């Protein structure tokens, strides 16, 4: 694993928030994908892109 950018440990509330987001981001992505398939709009495409980006950031622990 690569060296962490922040040498100080994260506060406990931040770890709890990140864990909650990790648990919720995949269902949100699935829901948004179904919504995009049924009724595609520009906003839905952009929102799905942001959600997928957030999922990647949380999965790879970039923050």
N, C-alpha and C positions, 0 to 999 in steps of 0.2 A: 504494500500500500504506500502511496505517496506521503510525504511529510505534510503534516497539518499546517495550514497557513496561520492559524491562531494558536499560539502556544498555551494560552490560558484555557482551562476547561469551561465548557458552557454551563450556564446556570441551570438548575433543575427545572424551572418553569419553561425554559426554551426547549429542553429535551422532551418534556411532556407535550408541548405544542407541536414539535416536529413529528413525534410519534403519532399524534392524532391526525396530522395532515397526511402522513404516509398511509394511514389506514383508510382515509376517506378519498384520496385523490384518484385511485383506480376506479371505484364506482362512479365518481363524477365523470371521468373520461369515458366510461362505457355508456352512461346515460347521454352524454353529449354526442357521442358517435351515433347512437340510435336516432337522436333528434336531428342530427345533420343528414342522415340518410333519408329520413321521412320528409323533412322540410329544410332544404339547404338555403342558407342565407349567408351573407358576408360575415355578419356578426358571429354566427355559429362556427364558421371556419376559423376565425380569429380566436374565439374563445377556446376551441379545441386545441389550437396550436399553443396557447398559453398554458392550458392544463397539461398537455403533454410535456412542455418545457419544464413546468413545475414538478411533474412526476420524475423526469430525468434528474433534475437537481436533487430531489429528495432521495431517489434511489441510489445515486452515486455519491451521496453525502458531500456535495460541493459546498453546502452551508450547514 
